[in-house]
């Protein structure tokens, strides 16, 4: 029997993971500003929220695999930072869409 499931973690853990992911996603968006030169609050919010969601999924994966807490934090940050890029690549491969 599994001793951990998603409902067994306290809310502070999810808050920490989501905030870490949102910060990573926000930093990824700010890096994109070098190319676009225009800040869009809507795009910033969407990228941060998406990164927070990806961070929670990666957290669950790391917990299921029994990863070290430091490795979890590093993996969550990196995955959240690259989340929107990965989704754009998948969209292009599956749907054949070109980025706008």
C-alpha positions in Angstrom: 0.0 0.0 0.0 1.2 3.5 -0.8 1.9 5.5 2.3 1.7 8.9 0.5 -1.1 10.2 -1.7 -1.8 13.7 -3.0 -4.3 14.3 -0.1 -1.8 13.4 2.6 0.5 16.5 2.1 -0.3 19.7 4.1 -1.5 22.8 2.4 1.8 24.6 3.2 3.7 22.0 1.0 1.4 22.7 -2.0 1.8 26.5 -1.4 5.6 26.2 -1.3 5.6 24.1 -4.5 3.2 26.3 -6.4 5.0 29.5 -5.4 8.4 28.0 -6.4 6.9 27.0 -9.7 5.2 30.4 -10.3 8.5 32.2 -9.6 10.3 30.0 -12.0 7.6 30.5 -14.7 7.7 34.3 -14.0 11.5 34.3 -14.5 11.1 32.4 -17.8 8.6 35.0 -19.0 10.9 37.9 -18.0 13.6 36.3 -20.1 11.3 36.3 -23.1 10.9 40.1 -22.6 14.3 40.5 -24.1 12.9 39.4 -27.4 9.4 41.0 -27.3 10.2 44.2 -25.4 6.6 44.5 -24.2 5.2 43.3 -20.8 1.8 41.7 -21.0 0.2 41.0 -17.6 -2.2 38.4 -19.0 0.7 36.3 -20.6 2.7 36.7 -17.4 -0.2 35.4 -15.3 -0.9 32.5 -17.6 2.8 31.4 -17.7 3.1 31.7 -13.9 -0.1 29.7 -13.3 0.9 27.0 -15.8 4.4 26.7 -14.3 2.8 26.4 -10.8 0.6 23.5 -12.1 3.6 21.8 -13.7 5.5 22.2 -10.5 2.8 20.3 -8.6 2.8 17.5 -11.1 6.6 17.2 -10.9 6.4 17.3 -7.1 4.0 14.3 -7.2 6.3 12.5 -9.6 9.4 13.2 -7.4 7.5 12.0 -4.3 6.3 8.9 -6.0 9.9 8.1 -7.0 11.3 8.8 -3.5 13.6 11.7 -4.6 15.7 13.6 -2.1 14.1 17.0 -1.1 17.0 19.0 -2.6 16.7 17.1 -5.9 12.9 17.7 -5.8 13.4 21.5 -5.3 15.9 21.7 -8.2 13.8 19.5 -10.5 10.6 21.5 -9.7 12.3 24.8 -10.5 13.8 23.6 -13.8 10.6 21.9 -15.0 8.5 24.9 -14.1 10.9 27.2 -15.8 10.7 25.2 -19.1 7.0 24.3 -18.9 5.6 26.7 -21.4 8.4 26.0 -23.9 7.7 22.3 -23.6 4.0 22.7 -24.1 4.7 25.0 -27.2 7.0 22.3 -28.7 4.3 19.6 -28.1 1.6 21.7 -29.6 3.8 22.3 -32.7 4.6 18.6 -33.1 1.1 17.2 -32.4 -1.1 19.9 -34.0 1.4 21.3 -36.5 0.7 24.8 -35.3 3.4 27.5 -35.8 4.0 29.9 -32.9 2.6 33.4 -33.4 
